[in-house]
Amino acid sequence: MNYPIPDSPQDIVALQHRPVDEELVASAIAGVIKIVRSQGQSLEELTAQVLADDPMLDKQQRRWLSKLVAQAWESFS
């Protein structure tokens, strides 16, 4: 992977200055999972945050993203 897995929310925010590609998205998702786990949160809590109403993604996109995050969570177990 061309991008390291982010260790902090600041590292994830810094990714916004890079061109978006599949590896960047994978790195961001892995970083979010790493950070959430380090804070003692569960997959259910993360899923609830992903599914929360947000103007950036519509309901269908949030559901798709929550499934992707759940798959990534399981693969990092």
All heavy atoms as a GROMACS GRO file, in nm:
protein
  606
    1MET      N    1   0.085  -0.116   0.000
    1MET     CA    2   0.000   0.000   0.000
    1MET      C    3   0.090   0.124   0.000
    1MET      O    4   0.191   0.128   0.070
    1MET     CB    5  -0.092  -0.003   0.123
    1MET     CG    6  -0.201   0.096   0.116
    1MET     SD    7  -0.354   0.064   0.211
    1MET     CE    8  -0.305   0.025   0.373
    2ASN      N    9   0.052   0.224  -0.076
    2ASN     CA   10   0.131   0.346  -0.087
    2ASN      C   11   0.112   0.440   0.031
    2ASN      O   12   0.190   0.533   0.048
    2ASN     CB   13   0.095   0.422  -0.215
    2ASN     CG   14   0.140   0.347  -0.338
    2ASN    OD1   15   0.241   0.280  -0.337
    2ASN    ND2   16   0.065   0.359  -0.445
    3TYR      N   17   0.007   0.421   0.108
    3TYR     CA   18  -0.022   0.509   0.220
    3TYR      C   19  -0.012   0.430   0.350
    3TYR      O   20  -0.066   0.320   0.360
    3TYR     CB   21  -0.163   0.567   0.209
    3TYR     CG   22  -0.188   0.641   0.080
    3TYR    CD1   23  -0.258   0.582  -0.024
    3TYR    CD2   24  -0.138   0.770   0.061
    3TYR    CE1   25  -0.279   0.650  -0.143
    3TYR    CE2   26  -0.159   0.837  -0.057
    3TYR     CZ   27  -0.230   0.778  -0.159
    3TYR     OH   28  -0.251   0.845  -0.275
    4PRO      N   29   0.054   0.487   0.452
    4PRO     CA   30   0.055   0.418   0.581
    4PRO      C   31  -0.083   0.429   0.645
    4PRO      O   32  -0.161   0.519   0.613
    4PRO     CB   33   0.159   0.497   0.662
    4PRO     CG   34   0.161   0.633   0.599
    4PRO     CD   35   0.129   0.611   0.453
    5ILE      N   36  -0.111   0.339   0.736
    5ILE     CA   37  -0.239   0.345   0.808
    5ILE      C   38  -0.231   0.460   0.909
    5ILE      O   39  -0.140   0.465   0.991
    5ILE     CB   40  -0.268   0.211   0.880
    5ILE    CG1   41  -0.287   0.101   0.776
    5ILE    CG2   42  -0.392   0.223   0.968
    5ILE    CD1   43  -0.305  -0.037   0.834
    6PRO      N   44  -0.323   0.553   0.901
    6PRO     CA   45  -0.321   0.669   0.992
    6PRO      C   46  -0.334   0.626   1.138
    6PRO      O   47  -0.405   0.531   1.171
    6PRO     CB   48  -0.442   0.751   0.949
    6PRO     CG   49  -0.471   0.708   0.810
    6PRO     CD   50  -0.432   0.562   0.804
    7ASP      N   51  -0.263   0.699   1.225
    7ASP     CA   52  -0.265   0.670   1.369
    7ASP      C   53  -0.351   0.767   1.448
    7ASP      O   54  -0.373   0.747   1.567
    7ASP     CB   55  -0.123   0.674   1.426
    7ASP     CG   56  -0.038   0.558   1.378
    7ASP    OD1   57  -0.089   0.445   1.373
    7ASP    OD2   58   0.080   0.582   1.347
    8SER      N   59  -0.393   0.876   1.385
    8SER     CA   60  -0.467   0.978   1.459
    8SER      C   61  -0.569   1.044   1.365
    8SER      O   62  -0.556   1.035   1.243
    8SER     CB   63  -0.371   1.085   1.511
    8SER     OG   64  -0.318   1.160   1.402
    9PRO      N   65  -0.667   1.110   1.425
    9PRO     CA   66  -0.762   1.184   1.342
    9PRO      C   67  -0.692   1.288   1.253
    9PRO      O   68  -0.732   1.311   1.140
    9PRO     CB   69  -0.855   1.250   1.444
    9PRO     CG   70  -0.848   1.160   1.564
    9PRO     CD   71  -0.706   1.111   1.566
   10GLN      N   72  -0.585   1.349   1.304
   10GLN     CA   73  -0.511   1.447   1.226
   10GLN      C   74  -0.449   1.384   1.102
   10GLN      O   75  -0.445   1.445   0.995
   10GLN     CB   76  -0.402   1.514   1.310
   10GLN     CG   77  -0.454   1.596   1.425
   10GLN     CD   78  -0.491   1.514   1.548
   10GLN    OE1   79  -0.466   1.394   1.556
   10GLN    NE2   80  -0.553   1.579   1.645
   11ASP      N   81  -0.398   1.260   1.117
   11ASP     CA   82  -0.342   1.188   1.002
   11ASP      C   83  -0.450   1.161   0.897
   11ASP      O   84  -0.422   1.168   0.778
   11ASP     CB   85  -0.280   1.054   1.046
   11ASP     CG   86  -0.155   1.070   1.129
   11ASP    OD1   87  -0.097   1.181   1.130
   11ASP    OD2   88  -0.114   0.971   1.193
   12ILE      N   89  -0.569   1.131   0.942
   12ILE     CA   90  -0.678   1.105   0.848
   12ILE      C   91  -0.717   1.234   0.776
   12ILE      O   92  -0.736   1.235   0.655
   12ILE     CB   93  -0.800   1.041   0.920
   12ILE    CG1   94  -0.761   0.899   0.963
   12ILE    CG2   95  -0.923   1.039   0.829
   12ILE    CD1   96  -0.863   0.827   1.045
   13VAL      N   97  -0.726   1.343   0.849
   13VAL     CA   98  -0.758   1.472   0.787
   13VAL      C   99  -0.651   1.509   0.684
   13VAL      O  100  -0.682   1.562   0.577
   13VAL     CB  101  -0.774   1.582   0.895
   13VAL    CG1  102  -0.784   1.720   0.832
   13VAL    CG2  103  -0.896   1.554   0.981
   14ALA      N  104  -0.527   1.479   0.713
   14ALA     CA  105  -0.417   1.511   0.620
   14ALA      C  106  -0.431   1.437   0.487
   14ALA      O  107  -0.379   1.483   0.385
   14ALA     CB  108  -0.283   1.480   0.684
   15LEU      N  109  -0.503   1.326   0.487
   15LEU     CA  110  -0.522   1.250   0.363
   15LEU      C  111  -0.603   1.328   0.260
   15LEU      O  112  -0.595   1.299   0.141
   15LEU     CB  113  -0.590   1.115   0.392
   15LEU     CG  114  -0.510   1.014   0.473
   15LEU    CD1  115  -0.596   0.892   0.502
   15LEU    CD2  116  -0.382   0.974   0.401
   16GLN      N  117  -0.680   1.426   0.304
   16GLN     CA  118  -0.764   1.499   0.210
   16GLN      C  119  -0.684   1.578   0.108
   16GLN      O  120  -0.737   1.622   0.007
   16GLN     CB  121  -0.861   1.590   0.284
   16GLN     CG  122  -0.798   1.711   0.349
   16GLN     CD  123  -0.901   1.794   0.424
   16GLN    OE1  124  -1.020   1.783   0.402
   16GLN    NE2  125  -0.853   1.876   0.516
   17HIS      N  126  -0.556   1.594   0.132
   17HIS     CA  127  -0.471   1.668   0.039
   17HIS      C  128  -0.409   1.578  -0.067
   17HIS      O  129  -0.331   1.624  -0.149
   17HIS     CB  130  -0.362   1.742   0.116
   17HIS     CG  131  -0.417   1.836   0.218
   17HIS    ND1  132  -0.486   1.950   0.184
   17HIS    CD2  133  -0.418   1.831   0.354
   17HIS    CE1  134  -0.526   2.012   0.294
   17HIS    NE2  135  -0.487   1.942   0.399
   18ARG      N  136  -0.443   1.452  -0.065
   18ARG     CA  137  -0.390   1.356  -0.162
   18ARG      C  138  -0.497   1.321  -0.264
   18ARG      O  139  -0.615   1.329  -0.236
   18ARG     CB  140  -0.344   1.230  -0.090
   18ARG     CG  141  -0.242   1.260   0.018
   18ARG     CD  142  -0.162   1.139   0.044
   18ARG     NE  143  -0.066   1.163   0.149
   18ARG     CZ  144   0.064   1.154   0.130
   18ARG    NH1  145   0.111   1.122   0.013
   18ARG    NH2  146   0.147   1.174   0.229
   19PRO      N  147  -0.454   1.279  -0.382
   19PRO     CA  148  -0.553   1.235  -0.482
   19PRO      C  149  -0.626   1.110  -0.433
   19PRO      O  150  -0.565   1.020  -0.376
   19PRO     CB  151  -0.471   1.204  -0.607
   19PRO     CG  152  -0.329   1.235  -0.574
   19PRO     CD  153  -0.318   1.272  -0.430
   20VAL      N  154  -0.755   1.106  -0.455
   20VAL     CA  155  -0.836   0.995  -0.408
   20VAL      C  156  -0.821   0.877  -0.502
   20VAL      O  157  -0.837   0.889  -0.624
   20VAL     CB  158  -0.985   1.035  -0.397
   20VAL    CG1  159  -1.070   0.917  -0.355
   20VAL    CG2  160  -1.001   1.149  -0.298
   21ASP      N  161  -0.789   0.762  -0.444
   21ASP     CA  162  -0.787   0.636  -0.517
   21ASP      C  163  -0.824   0.526  -0.418
   21ASP      O  164  -0.848   0.553  -0.300
   21ASP     CB  165  -0.651   0.611  -0.585
   21ASP     CG  166  -0.535   0.600  -0.487
   21ASP    OD1  167  -0.556   0.584  -0.365
   21ASP    OD2  168  -0.419   0.606  -0.533
   22GLU      N  169  -0.828   0.404  -0.466
   22GLU     CA  170  -0.871   0.292  -0.381
   22GLU      C  171  -0.780   0.275  -0.260
   22GLU      O  172  -0.826   0.246  -0.150
   22GLU     CB  173  -0.874   0.160  -0.460
   22GLU     CG  174  -0.978   0.157  -0.569
   22GLU     CD  175  -0.926   0.212  -0.701
   22GLU    OE1  176  -0.808   0.251  -0.712
   22GLU    OE2  177  -1.004   0.217  -0.797
   23GLU      N  178  -0.650   0.292  -0.277
   23GLU     CA  179  -0.557   0.274  -0.167
   23GLU      C  180  -0.574   0.382  -0.060
   23GLU      O  181  -0.562   0.354   0.059
   23GLU     CB  182  -0.413   0.272  -0.218
   23GLU     CG  183  -0.382   0.146  -0.294
   23GLU     CD  184  -0.233   0.132  -0.326
   23GLU    OE1  185  -0.152   0.204  -0.266
   23GLU    OE2  186  -0.201   0.049  -0.409
   24LEU      N  187  -0.603   0.503  -0.102
   24LEU     CA  188  -0.625   0.610  -0.006
   24LEU      C  189  -0.750   0.581   0.077
   24LEU      O  190  -0.750   0.595   0.199
   24LEU     CB  191  -0.640   0.745  -0.077
   24LEU     CG  192  -0.667   0.863   0.016
   24LEU    CD1  193  -0.539   0.903   0.088
   24LEU    CD2  194  -0.722   0.979  -0.062
   25VAL      N  195  -0.857   0.537   0.012
   25VAL     CA  196  -0.981   0.504   0.082
   25VAL      C  197  -0.957   0.388   0.179
   25VAL      O  198  -1.000   0.392   0.294
   25VAL     CB  199  -1.095   0.472  -0.018
   25VAL    CG1  200  -1.218   0.422   0.054
   25VAL    CG2  201  -1.127   0.595  -0.102
   26ALA      N  202  -0.886   0.285   0.133
   26ALA     CA  203  -0.857   0.170   0.220
   26ALA      C  204  -0.773   0.214   0.340
   26ALA      O  205  -0.798   0.170   0.453
   26ALA     CB  206  -0.784   0.062   0.140
   27SER      N  207  -0.676   0.300   0.318
   27SER     CA  208  -0.593   0.351   0.426
   27SER      C  209  -0.677   0.430   0.527
   27SER      O  210  -0.661   0.414   0.649
   27SER     CB  211  -0.482   0.439   0.369
   27SER     OG  212  -0.403   0.492   0.472
   28ALA      N  213  -0.767   0.514   0.479
   28ALA     CA  214  -0.852   0.593   0.567
   28ALA      C  215  -0.943   0.503   0.650
   28ALA      O  216  -0.958   0.523   0.772
   28ALA     CB  217  -0.935   0.692   0.486
   29ILE      N  218  -1.003   0.403   0.587
   29ILE     CA  219  -1.091   0.310   0.660
   29ILE      C  220  -1.011   0.234   0.765
   29ILE      O  221  -1.054   0.221   0.880
   29ILE     CB  222  -1.164   0.215   0.563
   29ILE    CG1  223  -1.267   0.294   0.481
   29ILE    CG2  224  -1.232   0.100   0.639
   29ILE    CD1  225  -1.330   0.215   0.368
   30ALA      N  226  -0.894   0.185   0.728
   30ALA     CA  227  -0.809   0.112   0.823
   30ALA      C  228  -0.771   0.203   0.940
   30ALA      O  229  -0.769   0.160   1.056
   30ALA     CB  230  -0.685   0.058   0.753
   31GLY      N  231  -0.741   0.328   0.911
   31GLY     CA  232  -0.705   0.423   1.016
   31GLY      C  233  -0.819   0.450   1.111
   31GLY      O  234  -0.801   0.454   1.233
   32VAL      N  235  -0.939   0.467   1.056
   32VAL     CA  236  -1.057   0.489   1.140
   32VAL      C  237  -1.078   0.369   1.232
   32VAL      O  238  -1.101   0.385   1.352
   32VAL     CB  239  -1.182   0.518   1.055
   32VAL    CG1  240  -1.309   0.510   1.138
   32VAL    CG2  241  -1.170   0.654   0.988
   33ILE      N  242  -1.068   0.250   1.176
   33ILE     CA  243  -1.086   0.129   1.258
   33ILE      C  244  -0.980   0.122   1.367
   33ILE      O  245  -1.010   0.094   1.484
   33ILE     CB  246  -1.085   0.003   1.169
   33ILE    CG1  247  -1.212   0.000   1.084
   33ILE    CG2  248  -1.073  -0.124   1.254
   33ILE    CD1  249  -1.211  -0.105   0.975
   34LYS      N  250  -0.857   0.150   1.332
   34LYS     CA  251  -0.747   0.147   1.429
   34LYS      C  252  -0.772   0.247   1.543
   34LYS      O  253  -0.756   0.214   1.660
   34LYS     CB  254  -0.617   0.181   1.357
   34LYS     CG  255  -0.494   0.173   1.441
   34LYS     CD  256  -0.372   0.202   1.353
   34LYS     CE  257  -0.243   0.190   1.429
   34LYS     NZ  258  -0.127   0.220   1.342
   35ILE      N  259  -0.813   0.368   1.508
   35ILE     CA  260  -0.837   0.472   1.608
   35ILE      C  261  -0.957   0.437   1.696
   35ILE      O  262  -0.951   0.448   1.819
   35ILE     CB  263  -0.857   0.609   1.539
   35ILE    CG1  264  -0.725   0.652   1.474
   35ILE    CG2  265  -0.907   0.713   1.638
   35ILE    CD1  266  -0.740   0.764   1.373
   36VAL      N  267  -1.066   0.392   1.634
   36VAL     CA  268  -1.187   0.357   1.709
   36VAL      C  269  -1.157   0.244   1.807
   36VAL      O  270  -1.198   0.249   1.924
   36VAL     CB  271  -1.300   0.319   1.611
   36VAL    CG1  272  -1.415   0.249   1.682
   36VAL    CG2  273  -1.351   0.443   1.540
   37ARG      N  274  -1.084   0.143   1.762
   37ARG     CA  275  -1.049   0.033   1.852
   37ARG      C  276  -0.961   0.081   1.968
   37ARG      O  277  -0.979   0.037   2.082
   37ARG     CB  278  -0.978  -0.078   1.775
   37ARG     CG  279  -1.071  -0.162   1.693
   37ARG     CD  280  -0.994  -0.273   1.626
   37ARG     NE  281  -1.085  -0.370   1.570
   37ARG     CZ  282  -1.046  -0.473   1.500
   37ARG    NH1  283  -0.918  -0.493   1.475
   37ARG    NH2  284  -1.134  -0.558   1.451
   38SER      N  285  -0.866   0.170   1.938
   38SER     CA  286  -0.777   0.220   2.044
   38SER      C  287  -0.855   0.299   2.149
   38SER      O  288  -0.810   0.312   2.262
   38SER     CB  289  -0.663   0.303   1.985
   38SER     OG  290  -0.710   0.430   1.944
   39GLN      N  291  -0.970   0.353   2.110
   39GLN     CA  292  -1.055   0.428   2.202
   39GLN      C  293  -1.155   0.338   2.274
   39GLN      O  294  -1.237   0.385   2.350
   39GLN     CB  295  -1.129   0.538   2.127
   39GLN     CG  296  -1.037   0.644   2.071
   39GLN     CD  297  -1.109   0.744   1.982
   39GLN    OE1  298  -1.222   0.723   1.938
   39GLN    NE2  299  -1.042   0.854   1.953
   40GLY      N  300  -1.148   0.208   2.246
   40GLY     CA  301  -1.235   0.112   2.313
   40GLY      C  302  -1.375   0.104   2.258
   40GLY      O  303  -1.464   0.047   2.322
   41GLN      N  304  -1.397   0.161   2.140
   41GLN     CA  305  -1.530   0.155   2.080
   41GLN      C  306  -1.549   0.022   2.008
   41GLN      O  307  -1.453  -0.044   1.969
   41GLN     CB  308  -1.551   0.270   1.984
   41GLN     CG  309  -1.556   0.406   2.052
   41GLN     CD  310  -1.584   0.518   1.954
   41GLN    OE1  311  -1.580   0.499   1.833
   41GLN    NE2  312  -1.612   0.635   2.007
   42SER      N  313  -1.674  -0.014   1.988
   42SER     CA  314  -1.708  -0.139   1.923
   42SER      C  315  -1.745  -0.116   1.776
   42SER      O  316  -1.767  -0.002   1.734
   42SER     CB  317  -1.828  -0.203   1.994
   42SER     OG  318  -1.943  -0.123   1.974
   43LEU      N  319  -1.754  -0.225   1.704
   43LEU     CA  320  -1.800  -0.218   1.566
   43LEU      C  321  -1.940  -0.160   1.560
   43LEU      O  322  -1.971  -0.080   1.471
   43LEU     CB  323  -1.796  -0.357   1.500
   43LEU     CG  324  -1.857  -0.367   1.360
   43LEU    CD1  325  -1.788  -0.272   1.263
   43LEU    CD2  326  -1.851  -0.511   1.310
   44GLU      N  327  -2.025  -0.196   1.655
   44GLU     CA  328  -2.162  -0.145   1.657
   44GLU      C  329  -2.164   0.007   1.673
   44GLU      O  330  -2.244   0.076   1.610
   44GLU     CB  331  -2.243  -0.212   1.768
   44GLU     CG  332  -2.271  -0.359   1.744
   44GLU     CD  333  -2.149  -0.451   1.763
   44GLU    OE1  334  -2.054  -0.413   1.836
   44GLU    OE2  335  -2.147  -0.560   1.703
   45GLU      N  336  -2.076   0.059   1.757
   45GLU     CA  337  -2.069   0.204   1.776
   45GLU      C  338  -2.020   0.274   1.648
   45GLU      O  339  -2.075   0.377   1.609
   45GLU     CB  340  -1.978   0.239   1.893
   45GLU     CG  341  -2.035   0.198   2.028
   45GLU     CD  342  -1.934   0.207   2.140
   45GLU    OE1  343  -1.822   0.156   2.126
   45GLU    OE2  344  -1.969   0.268   2.244
   46LEU      N  345  -1.920   0.215   1.584
   46LEU     CA  346  -1.869   0.271   1.460
   46LEU      C  347  -1.975   0.265   1.351
   46LEU      O  348  -1.997   0.363   1.278
   46LEU     CB  349  -1.742   0.199   1.415
   46LEU     CG  350  -1.680   0.244   1.282
   46LEU    CD1  351  -1.652   0.393   1.281
   46LEU    CD2  352  -1.555   0.163   1.254
   47THR      N  353  -2.045   0.154   1.342
   47THR     CA  354  -2.152   0.140   1.243
   47THR      C  355  -2.260   0.244   1.264
   47THR      O  356  -2.309   0.304   1.169
   47THR     CB  357  -2.211  -0.002   1.248
   47THR    OG1  358  -2.106  -0.097   1.220
   47THR    CG2  359  -2.322  -0.021   1.147
   48ALA      N  360  -2.296   0.268   1.389
   48ALA     CA  361  -2.398   0.370   1.419
   48ALA      C  362  -2.350   0.508   1.372
   48ALA      O  363  -2.430   0.586   1.319
   48ALA     CB  364  -2.428   0.372   1.569
   49GLN      N  365  -2.223   0.537   1.388
   49GLN     CA  366  -2.169   0.665   1.344
   49GLN      C  367  -2.173   0.675   1.192
   49GLN      O  368  -2.206   0.780   1.136
   49GLN     CB  369  -2.026   0.684   1.393
   49GLN     CG  370  -2.017   0.702   1.543
   49GLN     CD  371  -1.874   0.705   1.593
   49GLN    OE1  372  -1.779   0.700   1.516
   49GLN    NE2  373  -1.858   0.710   1.724
   50VAL      N  374  -2.138   0.566   1.124
   50VAL     CA  375  -2.139   0.566   0.978
   50VAL      C  376  -2.282   0.583   0.925
   50VAL      O  377  -2.304   0.654   0.827
   50VAL     CB  378  -2.076   0.436   0.922
   50VAL    CG1  379  -2.097   0.424   0.772
   50VAL    CG2  380  -1.927   0.431   0.955
   51LEU      N  381  -2.377   0.520   0.992
   51LEU     CA  382  -2.516   0.524   0.946
   51LEU      C  383  -2.590   0.652   0.987
   51LEU      O  384  -2.699   0.677   0.937
   51LEU     CB  385  -2.593   0.402   0.998
   51LEU     CG  386  -2.552   0.268   0.937
   51LEU    CD1  387  -2.621   0.154   1.009
   51LEU    CD2  388  -2.580   0.265   0.788
   52ALA      N  389  -2.528   0.732   1.074
   52ALA     CA  390  -2.592   0.856   1.118
   52ALA      C  391  -2.617   0.947   0.998
   52ALA      O  392  -2.539   0.952   0.904
   52ALA     CB  393  -2.504   0.926   1.221
   53ASP      N  394  -2.728   1.017   1.004
   53ASP     CA  395  -2.766   1.107   0.895
   53ASP      C  396  -2.655   1.208   0.871
   53ASP      O  397  -2.602   1.269   0.964
   53ASP     CB  398  -2.896   1.178   0.931
   53ASP     CG  399  -2.967   1.230   0.808
   53ASP    OD1  400  -2.935   1.187   0.696
   53ASP    OD2  401  -3.057   1.315   0.825
   54ASP      N  402  -2.617   1.224   0.745
   54ASP     CA  403  -2.506   1.310   0.708
   54ASP      C  404  -2.531   1.364   0.568
   54ASP      O  405  -2.573   1.290   0.480
   54ASP     CB  406  -2.377   1.227   0.711
   54ASP     CG  407  -2.254   1.309   0.682
   54ASP    OD1  408  -2.227   1.334   0.563
   54ASP    OD2  409  -2.185   1.348   0.777
   55PRO      N  410  -2.506   1.493   0.545
   55PRO     CA  411  -2.533   1.550   0.412
   55PRO      C  412  -2.434   1.504   0.305
   55PRO      O  413  -2.461   1.519   0.186
   55PRO     CB  414  -2.523   1.700   0.436
   55PRO     CG  415  -2.437   1.716   0.556
   55PRO     CD  416  -2.461   1.594   0.640
   56MET      N  417  -2.322   1.445   0.346
   56MET     CA  418  -2.221   1.406   0.248
   56MET      C  419  -2.260   1.280   0.171
   56MET      O  420  -2.231   1.269   0.052
   56MET     CB  421  -2.087   1.385   0.320
   56MET     CG  422  -1.970   1.376   0.230
   56MET     SD  423  -1.823   1.380   0.332
   56MET     CE  424  -1.713   1.454   0.217
   57LEU      N  425  -2.322   1.185   0.239
   57LEU     CA  426  -2.361   1.059   0.176
   57LEU      C  427  -2.511   1.038   0.193
   57LEU      O  428  -2.567   1.071   0.298
   57LEU     CB  429  -2.287   0.940   0.241
   57LEU     CG  430  -2.135   0.941   0.235
   57LEU    CD1  431  -2.081   0.825   0.318
   57LEU    CD2  432  -2.086   0.932   0.092
   58ASP      N  433  -2.574   0.978   0.093
   58ASP     CA  434  -2.715   0.946   0.109
   58ASP      C  435  -2.728   0.815   0.188
   58ASP      O  436  -2.629   0.749   0.219
   58ASP     CB  437  -2.788   0.941  -0.026
   58ASP     CG  438  -2.741   0.829  -0.118
   58ASP    OD1  439  -2.701   0.722  -0.069
   58ASP    OD2  440  -2.747   0.850  -0.241
   59LYS      N  441  -2.851   0.779   0.219
   59LYS     CA  442  -2.877   0.662   0.304
   59LYS      C  443  -2.819   0.534   0.245
   59LYS      O  444  -2.758   0.454   0.315
   59LYS     CB  445  -3.028   0.649   0.324
   59LYS     CG  446  -3.067   0.553   0.432
   59LYS     CD  447  -3.217   0.560   0.456
   59LYS     CE  448  -3.257   0.481   0.576
   59LYS     NZ  449  -3.399   0.497   0.608
   60GLN      N  450  -2.836   0.514   0.115
   60GLN     CA  451  -2.785   0.394   0.050
   60GLN      C  452  -2.632   0.390   0.054
   60GLN      O  453  -2.573   0.285   0.080
   60GLN     CB  454  -2.833   0.389  -0.095
   60GLN     CG  455  -2.790   0.264  -0.168
   60GLN     CD  456  -2.844   0.261  -0.311
   60GLN    OE1  457  -2.906   0.356  -0.358
   60GLN    NE2  458  -2.821   0.150  -0.379
   61GLN      N  459  -2.567   0.502   0.034
   61GLN     CA  460  -2.421   0.508   0.039
   61GLN      C  461  -2.371   0.480   0.180
   61GLN      O  462  -2.270   0.411   0.198
   61GLN     CB  463  -2.371   0.645  -0.008
   61GLN     CG  464  -2.391   0.667  -0.156
   61GLN     CD  465  -2.367   0.811  -0.196
   61GLN    OE1  466  -2.402   0.905  -0.123
   61GLN    NE2  467  -2.306   0.830  -0.312
   62ARG      N  468  -2.442   0.532   0.281
   62ARG     CA  469  -2.402   0.506   0.420
   62ARG      C  470  -2.416   0.358   0.454
   62ARG      O  471  -2.331   0.302   0.523
   62ARG     CB  472  -2.485   0.592   0.516
   62ARG     CG  473  -2.449   0.739   0.508
   62ARG     CD  474  -2.509   0.821   0.622
   62ARG     NE  475  -2.651   0.804   0.640
   62ARG     CZ  476  -2.745   0.875   0.578
   62ARG    NH1  477  -2.711   0.970   0.494
   62ARG    NH2  478  -2.872   0.854   0.602
   63ARG      N  479  -2.522   0.293   0.404
   63ARG     CA  480  -2.538   0.149   0.428
   63ARG      C  481  -2.425   0.070   0.362
   63ARG      O  482  -2.369  -0.021   0.423
   63ARG     CB  483  -2.674   0.100   0.376
   63ARG     CG  484  -2.782   0.116   0.481
   63ARG     CD  485  -2.908   0.043   0.441
   63ARG     NE  486  -3.007   0.147   0.420
   63ARG     CZ  487  -3.086   0.160   0.316
   63ARG    NH1  488  -3.084   0.073   0.219
   63ARG    NH2  489  -3.170   0.259   0.307
   64TRP      N  490  -2.391   0.107   0.238
   64TRP     CA  491  -2.282   0.040   0.166
   64TRP      C  492  -2.151   0.058   0.242
   64TRP      O  493  -2.076  -0.037   0.262
   64TRP     CB  494  -2.271   0.096   0.024
   64TRP     CG  495  -2.156   0.041  -0.052
   64TRP    CD1  496  -2.150  -0.077  -0.120
   64TRP    CD2  497  -2.027   0.100  -0.066
   64TRP    NE1  498  -2.025  -0.093  -0.176
   64TRP    CE2  499  -1.948   0.014  -0.144
   64TRP    CE3  500  -1.970   0.220  -0.020
   64TRP    CZ2  501  -1.815   0.043  -0.177
   64TRP    CZ3  502  -1.839   0.248  -0.053
   64TRP    CH2  503  -1.764   0.160  -0.130
   65LEU      N  504  -2.125   0.180   0.287
   65LEU     CA  505  -2.002   0.208   0.361
   65LEU      C  506  -1.998   0.132   0.493
   65LEU      O  507  -1.893   0.080   0.532
   65LEU     CB  508  -1.987   0.359   0.385
   65LEU     CG  509  -1.862   0.404   0.458
   65LEU    CD1  510  -1.735   0.357   0.385
   65LEU    CD2  511  -1.863   0.555   0.475
   66SER      N  512  -2.111   0.122   0.561
   66SER     CA  513  -2.113   0.050   0.689
   66SER      C  514  -2.081  -0.098   0.668
   66SER      O  515  -2.012  -0.159   0.750
   66SER     CB  516  -2.246   0.067   0.761
   66SER     OG  517  -2.350  -0.005   0.697
   67LYS      N  518  -2.128  -0.156   0.558
   67LYS     CA  519  -2.095  -0.297   0.528
   67LYS      C  520  -1.947  -0.311   0.497
   67LYS      O  521  -1.882  -0.408   0.541
   67LYS     CB  522  -2.180  -0.346   0.411
   67LYS     CG  523  -2.325  -0.364   0.445
   67LYS     CD  524  -2.406  -0.407   0.325
   67LYS     CE  525  -2.554  -0.411   0.357
   67LYS     NZ  526  -2.636  -0.443   0.241
   68LEU      N  527  -1.892  -0.216   0.424
   68LEU     CA  528  -1.750  -0.219   0.392
   68LEU      C  529  -1.665  -0.207   0.518
   68LEU      O  530  -1.567  -0.280   0.536
   68LEU     CB  531  -1.717  -0.106   0.293
   68LEU     CG  532  -1.576  -0.096   0.244
   68LEU    CD1  533  -1.539  -0.219   0.162
   68LEU    CD2  534  -1.559   0.029   0.159
   69VAL      N  535  -1.704  -0.117   0.606
   69VAL     CA  536  -1.632  -0.099   0.733
   69VAL      C  537  -1.640  -0.226   0.817
   69VAL      O  538  -1.541  -0.269   0.876
   69VAL     CB  539  -1.687   0.024   0.810
   69VAL    CG1  540  -1.639   0.026   0.954
   69VAL    CG2  541  -1.649   0.152   0.737
   70ALA      N  542  -1.756  -0.290   0.821
   70ALA     CA  543  -1.772  -0.414   0.897
   70ALA      C  544  -1.682  -0.524   0.842
   70ALA      O  545  -1.618  -0.598   0.918
   70ALA     CB  546  -1.917  -0.459   0.897
   71GLN      N  547  -1.673  -0.535   0.711
   71GLN     CA  548  -1.583  -0.634   0.649
   71GLN      C  549  -1.439  -0.605   0.684
   71GLN      O  550  -1.362  -0.695   0.716
   71GLN     CB  551  -1.602  -0.636   0.497
   71GLN     CG  552  -1.732  -0.696   0.452
   71GLN     CD  553  -1.750  -0.684   0.302
   71GLN    OE1  554  -1.675  -0.616   0.232
   71GLN    NE2  555  -1.854  -0.747   0.251
   72ALA      N  556  -1.400  -0.477   0.677
   72ALA     CA  557  -1.264  -0.439   0.712
   72ALA      C  558  -1.235  -0.467   0.859
   72ALA      O  559  -1.128  -0.516   0.894
   72ALA     CB  560  -1.241  -0.292   0.679
   73TRP      N  561  -1.331  -0.438   0.943
   73TRP     CA  562  -1.316  -0.461   1.088
   73TRP      C  563  -1.286  -0.610   1.112
   73TRP      O  564  -1.196  -0.644   1.186
   73TRP     CB  565  -1.445  -0.421   1.159
   73TRP     CG  566  -1.442  -0.438   1.309
   73TRP    CD1  567  -1.454  -0.553   1.380
   73TRP    CD2  568  -1.428  -0.333   1.405
   73TRP    NE1  569  -1.450  -0.529   1.513
   73TRP    CE2  570  -1.435  -0.394   1.532
   73TRP    CE3  571  -1.414  -0.195   1.396
   73TRP    CZ2  572  -1.424  -0.320   1.650
   73TRP    CZ3  573  -1.405  -0.122   1.514
   73TRP    CH2  574  -1.410  -0.185   1.639
   74GLU      N  575  -1.363  -0.696   1.049
   74GLU     CA  576  -1.344  -0.840   1.066
   74GLU      C  577  -1.209  -0.887   1.012
   74GLU      O  578  -1.146  -0.974   1.069
   74GLU     CB  579  -1.458  -0.917   0.999
   74GLU     CG  580  -1.593  -0.895   1.064
   74GLU     CD  581  -1.597  -0.928   1.211
   74GLU    OE1  582  -1.536  -1.029   1.252
   74GLU    OE2  583  -1.660  -0.853   1.287
   75SER      N  584  -1.164  -0.827   0.904
   75SER     CA  585  -1.037  -0.869   0.846
   75SER      C  586  -0.918  -0.825   0.931
   75SER      O  587  -0.811  -0.883   0.922
   75SER     CB  588  -1.021  -0.819   0.703
   75SER     OG  589  -1.001  -0.680   0.698
   76PHE      N  590  -0.937  -0.723   1.016
   76PHE     CA  591  -0.830  -0.676   1.104
   76PHE      C  592  -0.834  -0.746   1.240
   76PHE      O  593  -0.754  -0.716   1.325
   76PHE     CB  594  -0.839  -0.525   1.126
   76PHE     CG  595  -0.804  -0.445   1.004
   76PHE    CD1  596  -0.894  -0.353   0.952
   76PHE    CD2  597  -0.683  -0.462   0.941
   76PHE    CE1  598  -0.862  -0.278   0.841
   76PHE    CE2  599  -0.652  -0.388   0.828
   76PHE     CZ  600  -0.741  -0.296   0.778
   77SER      N  601  -0.929  -0.835   1.259
   77SER     CA  602  -0.941  -0.903   1.390
   77SER      C  603  -0.829  -1.000   1.414
   77SER      O  604  -0.771  -1.058   1.333
   77SER     CB  605  -1.073  -0.978   1.398
   77SER     OG  606  -1.181  -0.887   1.396
   0.00000   0.00000   0.00000
